[in-house]
Amino acid sequence: QVQLVESGGGLVQPGGSLRLSCAASGSIFSINDMSWYRQAPGKQRDWVATITSGDLTIYADAVKGRFTISRDNTKTTVYLQMNSLKPEDTAGYYCRVVASGRVYWGQGTQVTVSS
């Protein structure tokens, strides 16, 4: 089992920045890919970015060049640095981890971009 706790969301003005964190605990030795997804009210949950077990990073076109995914040396905490935020980035952001063939989700953290 893997437990995930996200933090770092909040209210920010357009053009601002936020950094989200997702800390994993439990069976952390089995973690492979770590990803961020987001879900706006009334919409489906969309993939945002992934960092693979080999530290390859992949981004959705909507955030490419503005968001950066990374993780710490222990590979148990994944970050999402979000720059040049836009109102359309407003959503609940969810951490997703694959470990031993199973998928785990965090509880989500709200990001609101508004003036």
Backbone bond lengths (Angstrom), bond angles and torsions (degrees), N, CA, C in turn:
res aa  C-N    CA-C-N  psi(-1)  N-CA   C-N-CA  omega(-1)  CA-C   N-CA-C  phi
1 Q - - - 1.453 - - 1.515 110.18 -
2 V 1.324 115.13 143.49 1.461 122.19 176.70 1.523 107.95 -126.03
3 Q 1.315 116.30 131.07 1.458 121.51 174.55 1.524 108.88 -107.32
4 L 1.334 115.25 139.65 1.461 121.39 -177.05 1.518 109.91 -124.97
5 V 1.324 116.65 134.18 1.461 121.70 177.45 1.515 108.68 -129.20
6 E 1.335 115.91 117.96 1.463 121.02 179.26 1.529 110.32 -95.21
7 S 1.326 114.66 155.28 1.453 121.27 174.65 1.516 109.03 -156.05
8 G 1.342 115.44 167.78 1.453 119.80 173.60 1.514 115.60 107.16
9 G 1.319 117.85 -5.32 1.462 119.71 178.98 1.514 111.25 -72.25
10 G 1.334 114.73 172.09 1.455 119.35 178.60 1.505 111.75 163.30
11 L 1.324 114.90 -167.90 1.462 122.57 179.26 1.524 108.78 -100.61
12 V 1.327 116.40 130.22 1.458 121.13 -179.27 1.521 108.72 -141.19
13 Q 1.322 116.47 149.89 1.456 120.55 178.19 1.525 110.89 -78.17
14 P 1.314 117.46 155.01 1.470 119.80 175.16 1.523 110.92 -54.02
15 G 1.333 114.85 136.95 1.456 121.00 -176.46 1.516 114.00 90.29
16 G 1.320 116.30 -9.10 1.455 120.68 -178.41 1.520 112.89 -82.95
17 S 1.342 114.76 -175.11 1.462 121.63 -176.64 1.521 110.67 -132.63
18 L 1.316 114.77 151.84 1.460 122.92 171.46 1.519 108.08 -144.54
19 R 1.330 115.50 153.53 1.464 120.10 172.99 1.519 108.52 -124.32
20 L 1.324 114.51 121.29 1.457 121.46 176.97 1.526 109.39 -94.38
21 S 1.337 114.97 147.73 1.459 121.25 176.00 1.517 109.55 -127.15
22 C 1.310 116.14 149.85 1.459 122.26 175.76 1.521 107.29 -139.78
23 A 1.323 115.78 112.51 1.454 121.42 -177.61 1.523 109.87 -101.41
24 A 1.316 115.72 128.54 1.458 121.72 179.91 1.525 110.14 -101.38
25 S 1.323 115.29 145.06 1.457 121.64 174.78 1.528 107.81 -142.79
26 G 1.325 115.51 166.66 1.459 119.80 -177.19 1.518 110.18 100.59
27 S 1.320 116.27 -129.32 1.473 121.64 -177.49 1.520 111.02 -81.29
28 I 1.325 115.93 61.14 1.461 121.02 -171.96 1.516 112.92 -72.38
29 F 1.338 118.01 -16.56 1.459 120.69 -179.57 1.518 111.39 -69.14
30 S 1.342 116.50 -17.28 1.462 120.47 -174.77 1.531 112.91 -100.75
31 I 1.332 117.17 5.81 1.467 120.36 -176.44 1.518 111.13 -69.73
32 N 1.315 116.16 134.34 1.467 122.52 174.40 1.532 108.52 -111.69
33 D 1.325 117.39 -107.50 1.452 120.63 -178.09 1.528 111.10 -73.28
34 M 1.341 115.35 146.80 1.460 122.59 174.96 1.523 106.89 -127.79
35 S 1.331 116.06 134.62 1.463 120.27 -173.62 1.527 110.99 -138.80
36 W 1.326 113.20 162.60 1.459 121.41 169.81 1.527 108.54 -118.62
37 Y 1.326 114.89 139.17 1.456 123.47 173.13 1.520 107.49 -125.37
38 R 1.324 116.30 165.54 1.463 119.56 174.74 1.521 110.00 -142.94
39 Q 1.322 114.63 153.28 1.454 120.63 -178.73 1.522 109.47 -142.03
40 A 1.329 115.03 116.83 1.461 120.61 175.34 1.531 108.79 -87.05
41 P 1.329 117.73 157.31 1.470 120.64 -179.50 1.526 111.85 -55.79
42 G 1.320 115.98 129.96 1.452 121.04 177.65 1.510 115.36 77.28
43 K 1.336 116.45 5.60 1.467 120.16 -178.30 1.516 110.57 -121.54
44 Q 1.326 116.12 166.05 1.450 120.63 178.63 1.521 110.33 -75.64
45 R 1.330 115.07 161.80 1.454 120.03 176.97 1.527 108.67 -78.48
46 D 1.317 116.55 127.42 1.463 122.38 -176.84 1.519 110.88 -112.63
47 W 1.304 114.86 144.84 1.465 121.88 174.97 1.526 109.98 -71.68
48 V 1.336 116.35 140.10 1.459 122.00 -179.61 1.529 111.45 -112.84
49 A 1.333 116.09 -52.35 1.468 119.66 -175.68 1.515 109.49 -162.89
50 T 1.320 115.46 155.86 1.466 123.42 178.26 1.511 110.06 -138.12
51 I 1.327 115.66 142.55 1.457 122.05 166.64 1.520 106.58 -119.69
52 T 1.331 116.01 124.21 1.457 120.26 -174.64 1.519 111.35 -84.51
53 S 1.315 115.94 173.93 1.463 120.37 178.77 1.526 111.32 -61.93
54 G 1.319 116.70 -24.70 1.453 121.41 176.75 1.516 113.60 -93.89
55 D 1.347 116.23 12.56 1.471 123.69 177.10 1.525 113.80 69.08
56 L 1.318 117.26 20.99 1.458 120.22 169.82 1.527 107.99 -76.17
57 T 1.326 116.97 135.85 1.469 121.15 179.54 1.517 109.95 -112.39
58 I 1.322 115.41 139.57 1.460 122.65 -177.58 1.523 107.10 -135.72
59 Y 1.350 116.20 142.07 1.458 120.42 -175.56 1.530 111.75 -132.44
60 A 1.321 114.62 149.05 1.458 119.88 169.56 1.526 108.60 -69.64
61 D 1.320 115.95 149.32 1.463 119.98 -177.88 1.529 111.69 -58.16
62 A 1.332 116.91 -33.62 1.465 120.67 -175.42 1.523 113.06 -65.85
63 V 1.332 117.43 -20.13 1.469 119.78 -176.01 1.525 112.30 -119.79
64 K 1.316 117.65 -5.09 1.455 121.32 -176.74 1.532 110.66 -59.35
65 G 1.327 115.56 131.26 1.457 120.59 -179.10 1.520 113.68 89.52
66 R 1.337 117.08 -12.92 1.471 120.34 179.87 1.532 111.59 -115.55
67 F 1.323 117.41 -33.85 1.463 121.81 -178.13 1.522 109.61 -107.96
68 T 1.338 115.43 148.47 1.459 121.54 176.59 1.521 109.24 -133.33
69 I 1.333 115.88 125.08 1.463 121.17 175.79 1.525 108.69 -98.51
70 S 1.317 116.08 140.83 1.467 120.75 179.06 1.522 107.67 -155.25
71 R 1.343 115.50 172.49 1.453 118.45 174.25 1.508 110.02 -148.59
72 D 1.314 115.68 163.84 1.459 119.35 -175.88 1.521 110.69 -79.14
73 N 1.331 115.36 174.38 1.467 120.17 -174.50 1.524 112.68 -64.65
74 T 1.320 117.34 -26.16 1.455 119.83 179.05 1.527 111.37 -81.38
75 K 1.334 116.70 -8.89 1.470 123.09 -179.37 1.514 111.97 58.89
76 T 1.345 115.49 33.13 1.459 119.43 176.49 1.519 112.72 -115.62
77 T 1.321 117.40 -8.97 1.454 121.79 176.67 1.521 108.52 -126.29
78 V 1.311 115.39 128.12 1.464 120.66 178.49 1.522 107.85 -113.78
79 Y 1.326 114.73 142.85 1.455 121.68 -177.21 1.534 110.04 -119.22
80 L 1.309 115.45 155.34 1.451 121.27 170.57 1.523 107.60 -133.31
81 Q 1.316 116.23 104.92 1.457 121.74 175.66 1.516 107.81 -85.39
82 M 1.320 116.53 120.49 1.458 121.78 -176.02 1.531 108.83 -116.32
83 N 1.319 116.05 115.90 1.463 122.39 179.36 1.527 109.95 -115.23
84 S 1.305 115.44 164.13 1.474 121.67 178.06 1.526 111.16 49.22
85 L 1.307 115.71 48.11 1.462 120.84 -175.35 1.518 111.75 -65.53
86 K 1.325 115.13 144.82 1.453 123.74 -178.89 1.534 109.45 -120.07
87 P 1.318 118.09 156.82 1.480 119.49 177.22 1.524 112.57 -54.79
88 E 1.318 117.20 -33.23 1.470 119.96 -179.73 1.521 113.01 -72.21
89 D 1.322 117.91 -6.23 1.471 120.92 173.49 1.532 111.34 -82.79
90 T 1.325 117.21 -6.23 1.455 121.07 179.84 1.529 110.51 -62.08
91 A 1.323 116.09 124.23 1.466 121.23 -176.72 1.520 109.16 -178.28
92 G 1.328 115.06 169.36 1.448 120.79 164.80 1.518 107.33 -83.21
93 Y 1.317 117.07 132.18 1.471 121.65 -178.95 1.526 108.89 -107.96
94 Y 1.322 114.96 130.80 1.463 122.05 -173.26 1.528 110.36 -123.44
95 C 1.306 114.82 135.25 1.452 122.40 174.39 1.526 108.54 -87.71
96 R 1.328 116.78 138.49 1.465 122.70 178.03 1.519 108.36 -131.07
97 V 1.317 115.09 132.49 1.464 120.88 -177.83 1.523 108.77 -128.82
98 V 1.321 115.89 138.79 1.462 121.93 172.91 1.522 107.59 -105.44
99 A 1.320 115.29 125.88 1.460 120.35 -178.90 1.524 108.96 -144.33
100 S 1.320 115.76 124.94 1.473 121.54 -179.75 1.530 111.53 51.15
101 G 1.315 115.54 40.17 1.456 120.29 176.32 1.521 115.54 78.96
102 R 1.330 117.00 2.07 1.458 120.44 179.61 1.526 109.36 -111.50
103 V 1.328 115.23 153.77 1.461 121.86 -179.45 1.526 109.10 -107.46
104 Y 1.316 115.27 132.71 1.455 121.97 179.00 1.524 109.14 -123.62
105 W 1.334 115.84 143.14 1.462 122.17 179.43 1.529 110.21 -121.24
106 G 1.318 115.38 146.27 1.445 120.71 170.42 1.519 110.21 -83.77
107 Q 1.329 115.62 178.29 1.458 120.92 -175.81 1.523 112.93 -84.19
108 G 1.320 116.21 -13.21 1.460 120.87 176.94 1.518 113.18 96.06
109 T 1.329 115.13 152.82 1.454 122.15 174.82 1.530 107.67 -137.77
110 Q 1.324 116.69 135.49 1.453 121.42 -173.32 1.523 111.39 -85.13
111 V 1.317 115.71 132.62 1.458 122.86 173.23 1.529 107.55 -118.72
112 T 1.321 115.74 124.35 1.462 121.24 178.63 1.519 108.93 -123.69
113 V 1.322 115.96 122.43 1.464 121.68 179.74 1.524 107.54 -110.39
114 S 1.313 115.45 110.66 1.459 119.78 -174.95 1.518 109.78 -159.41
115 S 1.329 115.11 147.92 1.458 119.84 175.50 1.527 110.41 -93.71
